[in-house]
């Protein structure tokens, strides 16, 4: 992870978590509704653990992690069990997961590194497993007002990264207008893929 981005999450993790909307994202329940009961889900970049908590409440088996120790600790407090610290490039699983969920986490990965990480996620999934991730839209990587690095990708760049990474059975994109930490209006690209 970019050191300056990691430093933001190390030193401002609780402030960041407190600023998140209280309501859950409707995309999460829609994603979970498509899974078999008790499905095993890979979540990378779990933040404060709110999505993992929802998955657990709904009876799913969740392997969650974050690349920043302070974020992993927040998630551990929320879900009541240890959350490992793991960087995306450390994922070594093969064919173990029924689904993968990466809400607002892979967006810190530079475009050049994204296909390699997506390939690791593809390898970790079982055949037919769905994968959700979302990214801030834009025309190339730079830092936000808080010093965090974002890739700020176009749909064309995302599609190229996914297709370079693996042969997905399905690949779809949805663009919406939303917000970000600090209240900045933000374009979001959601990507749903299936192995």
VENTANOR-V423449 format. One record per backbone hydrogen bond with DSSP energy under -1.0 kcal/mol. NH is the residue of the N-H (numbers start at 1). CO is the residue of the C=O. Records with the same first field share a line. If there is no record, write none. Layout:
# VENTANOR-V423449
NH=CO + CO
This chain:
# VENTANOR-V423449
6=2
7=3
8=4
9=5
10=6
11=7
12=8
16=12
17=13
18=14
19=15
20=17
28=25
30=26
31=27
32=28
33=29
34=31
35=32
39=36
41=61
42=99
43=63
44=101
46=65
49=46
53=49
54=50
55=51
56=52
57=53
58=54
59=56
60=55
61=39
63=41
65=43
66=84
72=68
73=69
74=70
75=71
76=72
77=73
78=74
79=75
80=76
86=66
90=87
91=88
95=123
96=124
97=124
98=40
99=40
100=130
101=42
102=132
108=105
109=106
113=110
114=110
117=113
118=114
119=115
120=116
121=117
122=118
123=119
124=120
126=97
129=126
131=193
132=100
133=191
134=102
135=189
137=187
140=152
142=150
144=148
147=144
150=142
151=107
153=136
158=154
159=155
160=156
161=157
162=158
163=159
164=160
165=161
166=162
168=166
169=194
170=194
172=192
174=190
176=188
178=186
183=180
186=178
188=176
189=135
190=174
191=133
192=172
193=131
194=170
195=129
